[in-house]
Structures are given as structure tokens and as C-alpha cells.
Amino acid sequence: MFKFFSGVFGEDVGIDLGTANTVIYVSGKGIAFNEPSTIAVRKRQNVGNLEIIAVGKEARSMVGKTPVGVFTLDPIQDGVIANFEMTEALIRHFLCKVTGSNKLFSHPRVVISVPAEVTEVERRSVVDATLGAGAKEAYVVEEPIAAALGVGLPIQEPRGSMILDIGGGTSEVAVLSMGGIVVSNSIRAAGKEMDEAILGMLRQNHALLVGEATAEEVKILLGSAIPLVQEIEMVVKGRDLANGLPKADKVSSVEVREAINPILLKMEDMVKVAMERTPPELSKDIVDQGVVLTGGIALLKGLDERLSRTLNAPVIVAEEPLLSVARGVGKILDNLDAMKKVLMSVDRNAR
């Protein structure tokens, strides 16, 4: 009966709310879309408040190209809400896109992922923003659990499974067993910090100023965690810091690797700390089963090989690593009553 009314009054929705991208899962349909977590706003004259003019892909295409009075922002920073009002607007936009803004009673149940080591206040903010955006009910799940479910790890069994999720704002590792997290560790450094490192390298080595979108493109095309069999180059275009004129210069994969290496070292240290805290019996399981790598940075060339050498354990890149968390949230959503034991409790009075 309850499921019947849920289908009438609004489709259930799963949300992987990320720093860089938000992936939406719709119950019974699968992944609906994957869009940037970006909003474009305009300052209203003589009013002082902000008017939202674009969300998602359209807003991301405006980054670094907006006229005076219009700017873009990312309301999710380091995996948590940095701007509550804009996060609520972001979630509302995605819910309307899924359910149809003109549908009467379109108030879905929503399961939304959050980093494992967020505070109670940060967790409650996510729930409040989701309810404020129009959800009938809102539940939160830790990202490592969702990612592990999404890639099919046997987390309900009494054996250790390790997952490493590296996204836009956070890098997070967790050892799971019997349906819960045994050990976790995280740092607020991931894809965005790599982009910033590349921006700094281009300024220092080439006197070249580029925008965030170009830095991300350089990371995707040239970025690597280990030396490549054949190093590659690309022409990067921007502004000359010396004279302010347009400039194009060749940049190599060696330079990019050197720029992002300090962030990779932080990630390695994070995983080592988690492994040191893992009970021996679970460590044995990890050696047998390996570490599963998810998140957008899992696609960085050679990252799995580098981590495997560092950790002395197999490292496997998940299939479609960008969608792992959303698929896991979807599995919870499709069997919500039975899966509520993996959801996090939220103190509605937290401050």
C-alpha cells in the first residue's frame, strides 16, 4: 500500500550530491542524469538578493565567461554544504527535472549520500535542504557504504571490504564488514585541489593564466599518477601574465604529474593510516579481495597501479566509477524498508 502511494505522489529519488557533479537515480528507472553541481546567479538591481538563471550543465558552461553582475558558484564544497540556500535550489531543480515541475503531489522520498566523517550539523543541513527542496522524506547514507553497494562488494558478510572513493572535494577510504564501517579516514583534498595545483604550475612554469575549466581539461588529458610509456603534450591557451595578451604554450604530462604529486601523496598517507587501524583478520580479506577504487579521480592514468605498489594489495578500478555511489543509493532506494539499517540517523535538534 505504501509503495503504491509513493508511486502516485512522487517517484523515489536517490542523489549523489558531489562537489563537482550530482548524479540522480530514479527508483525503477536507474540513473536519470549526471550534471555539474554548479549554479549561475544574477544580482537583482535595487533588491540585493540573487536570481538563479542557470543550473547544472548550462551553469558550468558559463564558468569564467559571465558578464558583470552574473557569477557562478558551487554550493557544495569539500563534500558538504557551503551555501545552504543555493544547495536547496540545486536539489529542487534536480527533483523538478525528475518528477516534472507541474506534477501535483510530486514529493518523493529521497536518499542522499554524504561523506562518512561529516558532523551531525552538516548531516542535518543536507536533510533540511532536501526537505526544503520538496522531498516528502529524506534519508542520508555514508558515501563509502553507497559506493560499496554500487560496485557489488559483499559488505553484509563478516569479511573485510575496502573502498577508496576520490571525488571532486573529498578523498575517503573505508573498511566495511557486516553492513557497517569498521575503519574510515578522509581528507578534504581531491580533484578540485588537483585543478588548483595545475593552475599554480601553469602560472609558475609558463606565466600562463587559465580558468578552472581549462585546468580540469588539462588534468583529464595529461594527468597521470605514474610515468607514462610515452609522455604526452597538449597546447594550453590562456592569458600571458607578462603582458596580458592571449597566449598558447605546450604543457607536458610530466609537468602535470609533478604538480599533482603532493595531493597523491596525501591520499596514499590517508589510506595507509586506515590500513594501520584495520583489524588483522580484515586486513587478510583486503589482501585477498583487493581495494576498489571509485570516484572521478579513479580514472586518472596509472592511479590503480601506483596505489597497488604503495599498499601491497590489489587495486581495482570500479566499472563506471563516477556512478558507483549513485548506483548504491539506488539499491537502497529500491529496497528502502529492508535497507534502512545502513542509513545514518539524524539528530533534528543538532546545532
N, C-alpha and C positions, 0 to 999 in steps of 0.2 A: 504493500500500500504506500509506504513512504517513498520507495523508489519511483512509483507511478507519479506521485505528486511532484517529486523532484524533476522528473522529465517534463511535466506540464509547466511548472512555474519557473523553470530555468535549467539549462544544461549545467552539469557539474564541470568545473574548470580546474585544471592544475597549472600552476605558474612557477617557472624557474626564473625568479627575479634577480637578474645578474647586473653587475656594474656596467658591463659593455652591452649585453644583449638580454632580452627577455624572451623565453620560449613558452608558448602556450599549448597546453594539452586539453583536448575536449573529450569528456567521457564518451566512450563508444565510437569515437571517430579517430583518435590518435593525435599526432602533432598537427596543430592548426596553422601556426606560423612562428617564425623566429625573427624578431625585429630588434633594432638597437634601442637601448633604454635611454633615449635622448628626447628632449622636448625643446621646441623653439618658441620663444615668447616675445611679445612686443609690449613696451611700456605705453600705457594709455595716457594721453595728454590730459593734463589738468585733473587727473584722478590719482595717479601714483601707483595703482595696482597693475598687475600683469595680465595680459591676454594671451592665451595659448593659441598659436597659429599653425603648429605642426607637431606631430608626434611620430616616433619610430624612424622608419627609413627616410621619410621626407625631411624630418628634422636633422638626421645625421648628414644628409646631403648638403645641408646649409652650413655645417660647421666651418668656421673660418671665412665665410663668404657673405655674412649678413650686413645690411646697411645700419646706419646709426639708429639706435632705438630698438633694434631687434638683436637678440642674442640666443645662443643655445646653451643648454645645461644638462648635466647628468645627475638626476636626483638621487641615484644610488652611488655611494662612494665606499670603496673597500668592503663591498658586500652588505652594507647596512644603509638605512635611510639617512640621507644628509639634508633633504628638503622634504618635509612631511607633505605639504600642500601639493607639490609637484609630483611626488610619488603617488599620492591618491589620484591625481589627474591621469597619471600614466596608467595605473591599474584600471581606472574607469574606462579609459579609451580602449584598452585591450578587451575588457569584458563586453563593452558595447559592440566591438568588432566581431566578437564570437557569437553573442546572443542576438544581436540586432538591436539598435538603439530604439526602435519603435515597438519592440515586443512588450506587451503588457505582462507584468509579473515576472520579468526576466531577472530574477535574483538568484544566482546559482550558489551552490556550495562550492567553496574554493579551498584547495590545499596548496600552500605556498612554501617554497623552500627558503631556509635561512642558514647561514654558516653555523657550525656546531658550537662555536665558542662565543656567540653573541650574548650580551647581557639580557637580563629579564626585561629591562626597559626597552631595549632595541627590538626584542621579540614582540613585545606588546605593541610597539609602534607599527610593526608590519601588520598585525591583526587589525588594529584600529584603522589603518589606511585602507586595508582590503574591505572592511565592513563599510567604511565611509564611501568607498567607490561603488557600492551597490551589492556586495555579496550578502547572501542570507546567513551563511555560516562561514567562518574562516578558521582553518587549522594550519599549523606550521609543522614542518618536518625538517630535520637536520639534513643538510646537503649531502654529507657522506653516506647516510642511510639511503637517501633517494638515489644517489649515483650508483651505489652498490646494487640496489634493486634493479635499476635501469640496465645494468650490464649483466644481470643474471647471477650475481655472486650468492652463494648459499648462506646468507647471513643468519638464518634462523637455526642453523645447525651448530652443535658445540665444537666448532673449529674456527681457526682464525682466518679472516679475510682482510686484506689491506687494500685501501683505495686511496689514490692521490689525485685530488681534484684541483687543477690550476686554471683559474678563470681570468677575468679582467682585473678584479680588485683584490682577491684573496687567493692564497695557496693553502690548501687544507689536506691533511693526511689523517686517516683514522684506521684503527684496527677494530673489526666488528666480530662479534660472536653471539650466538643465541638471541638474535634480534636487537642487540644494542651495541653501543660504542664502548669498548674496553679502554682504549687509549686514543687520544686525539691531540693534534697540535696544528697550529695555523700561524701564518704571518700575513700581514696586510701588504703584500708585495706580489705582483703577478704581471699580467700583460700590460696594464697601464704604466707600471713603473719601467718596464722594458721600453715602451714608447718614449718615455721621458729620457731614458738613458741614450736612446738613439738620437733624440733631439739635441742633447748635450754634445754627443760625439760629432754630429754634423756641424754644430756651431764651432767646436774647437778645432776639428781637423780640416774643415772645408770652408769656414767662415760663411756657412750657408744656413739661412733661417727658413724652416718649413713649418707646416701646420701639423696637427695631430693626425689627420687622415693620411698624410704622406708618410709620417713616421711609422704608422701602423702598416702601411703598404710595404715599406722597406723591411719591417720585421717579418712579414709573411713571406716575402720573396727571397730575402737574403739571410734571414735569421737561422742560426744553427747552434746546437749545443756542443758539437764536436767538429774537428776539421773535416772538410768535405773532400771526397776523392778528387774532385775538380772544383776549385773555388770559383764563385760566380760574381759578376758585377752588374750594376744597373746604373742608368743615368737618373740622378735625382735633381729635380728642378725646384727652385725657390728664390729667395731674395739674398743678394750679396750683402753681408753685414758691413763690408768696407765702404761701398758706395751707394747702397740702396737700390741698385738696379737688378733686373732679373738675372738669374744665373743658373747654369746647369753644370753638374760635375759628376764624375764617376765615383761610385761608392762600392766597396768590395764586401763580400761575406765575412772576410777576416776582421775588418773593422767593426762590423755589426756584432760579431761573436764576442769580441773583446769588450764591447760596450755593455752587453747584457750579461756577461760572465759573473759580475758581482751578485746579480739577482739570482742566477742559477746556483751560486754557492750558498746563498741564504736558504734556498729551497732544499738543497742537499742536507744542510745542517738541521733544518726543521724535521726532515724525515728520519735522520739519524737519531735525534732526540726521542722521537716517537718509538723507534725500534728499541732503543735502550730501555724504555719503560714498558715494553711489551713482555708479558709472562713467557717463560721459555717454551711451554707447550704450544702456545700460539705462534711463537717465532718459527717453530719447526713447520707448522702448517703453511706459513708465509713462504718459506724456502721451497716447499713442495708446490704450492699453488701460484706463487708469484705476486707481484704488486700490479694492480690495474690502474692505468693512467687515464684520467678523463679531463674534460675542460678544453677550452680553445687552445691553450698552450701545449696540450698533448700533441698537437700537430707540428710543433717545432722540430725541425730536422735533427735527428740523432739524439733527441732527449731521452728516449727509452733506453738506448744503448749506453749513454753516459750514466744514467741512474742505475742501470743494472750493474755496471762496473763498480760504482760507488757503494751500493748496498749489498753487493754479493748475493743478489737474488734476481730471479727473472722479472722483467718489467714488460707488461703487455699493454699496448695502446688499445683502448676500447673502440669498438666499431661505432662510428659517428660520435666521437667524444663530446661534441658540442650539445648533443641531445640526451646524454646519459641521465642527467638529473631530471629533466622533463619526463623522460620515459618512466623513471622510477616513481615520480609523483603521480603519473598516470596509473601505474599499477596499484598504488594506494587508493587513488580515487575510484578505480573500477571495483574495488572491494573494500570500501571505506569502513564499514562496520567491523569487519574482521581485522582490518589493519590499524585500527585506532591505537593499538598498543605501541606502535612505533612513532606516533605523533608526540610532539612536545606539549606539555601543559603550559598555560599562560596565566600568570597572575594579573588579573584585570585591575588590581589596585597598585601595581608596581609604579614607582616614581624614580 
